[in-house]
Each structure stands twice: as C-alpha cells, then as structure tokens.
C-alpha cells in the first residue's frame, strides 16, 4: 500500500500526511515530533522548498547526462 501511495498517490489522508512528515524528517534531519510542532504554513513551505530543490537536482543530473 505504501509503495502504491508513493508511486500513484492515495486517497487516505492519514497515510498522505505520514508520507509528508517522513519526507520533511528525511530532508531536514529533524524528528517527527518537531515536524508535528511546526505551523502549517511553515510545514508546507518546507515541503515546497524540498520539492523545488529535488526538481533542480534532477534537471542538473539530466543536463550532465546529456553532455556525456
């Protein structure tokens, strides 16, 4: 079920929120309790920052692969 949620999305809000918490914990090396104590707007901003950084990394990797 988790693999499906990560690859295709899922309708379970509880599972989706846990995936988001896990993502922030991994990205910023913080504990789940710290994530749960974040204000919602900061939580969402941090998720968006992480997303944009991953997109930029991916674009740079693609550029490097094309140059080879």
N, C-alpha and C positions, 0 to 999 in steps of 0.2 A: 504494500500500500504506500509506503514512504517513497519507494523508487518511482511509482506511478505519479505521486503528487509532485515529485521533483522534476519529472520529465514532461508531464502532460497537464499539471495543475490538478487541483482537488477542490471539492465543494465544502469540505469540513473546515470551518473557521478555526477550530481549536488546533488542528494539525497545521494549517497555514500559519497561524501565529507562532507555533513552536518552531517551524522552519525559519521564520523571520528572526526569532530570538537566537536560534542556533547560528544563523548567518552573522548576526552582529557580534555574538560571542567570539566566533572564529576570526572575523575580520578585524576586530579591535582588541582582541585578547582581554576580554572582560567576562565577568561571571554572569550567569543568568539572573541572579538577584540584582545585579547592577542594571541590567537591561530592563528588568521589570520596574525599577525605580525611576527610569527616565521619563520625562514628559513626552507625551505622544508626538508632538511636533519635532522634538529633537530625535526621537526614535526614527521617525520617517525620514528626516533629513539625513541621518547617518546611513540608513538603508540606501537612499538615493545616491549619496556620495560613493558608497561602496559599489553600487551598480555602475555608475559612470566610470569609476576607476577600472573596473573589470572590463568594461567596453573598450576603454582606451588601451589597456594592456593587450586585448585581443586584436585591435586594429594594428598596433605596433608589431605584434607577432606575425600577422598576415603580411604586412609590408616587408618584414625581414625574410619571410619565406618566399615572397615573390622575387626578391633581389637575388636569391640563390640560383 
